[in-house]
Amino acid sequence: MINHKLVLPGHLNQYGYLFGGNLLKWVDEYAWIAATLEYPGANFVTIAMDRVEFKKSIQEGSVLRFEINRSHEGRTSVQYGVTVFANHLQTGSEELVFSTTVTFVRIDQAGQKTPLR
């Protein structure tokens, strides 16, 4: 699954670069959407994000491309690899800025783990 996001002034920190918390929110949200589309009717909660390392600063006006791919399926959980690239509109170049694996667990109405299938 691929998603895009435009970095706007409200997304920036006090130094004029993308606030890391916004990127983490989008990573979690887009991975959750992928899981929800692949497992219709399932309720998922995030239980882990394996590594948080920002590889490059991201400036206002960058268009981010999020690539989300299922990497593992367990009995009650599923993992998605998320890779984020920044496209700099002035130059047309694209570079890797972030990657991680997000783990979701399926829960029932009582908030207990339940099998995926």
Steps between C-alpha positions, in 0.01 A plus 500: 500500500626849422391830657622857466509799734591865438708658778331829595603782738287358783702177490833672578695526824661814642799455265293491182520125437232231521415418861588132552176432683301588188698251294445227760126575504479468121706177499268347761185624325596379152615159627171468694306579181692227314420247775134599511464465124672159499294367792147638459300510821806456724576749778871579534710684755867591464726313740847577362712705265836328473741787437473875489793664323450809290752474215457848348337832589177566313414851386171676437364428154646149482264232372541183703437159345413221742546139383321253726545124460392212722816328624371240748174346614470325834203341675363826647740761362621635169804710410543758226823643371469873435754688289476876455657701219508878465461656156652845479286689253770754413742233376269206432734276699376242747680360804436247775418685824353234731419130530356279772281200568163553670332213687125483555300254705140412426265550793140408573229724648638440851850610396643146510726351236314296242619295199544678169317237299 
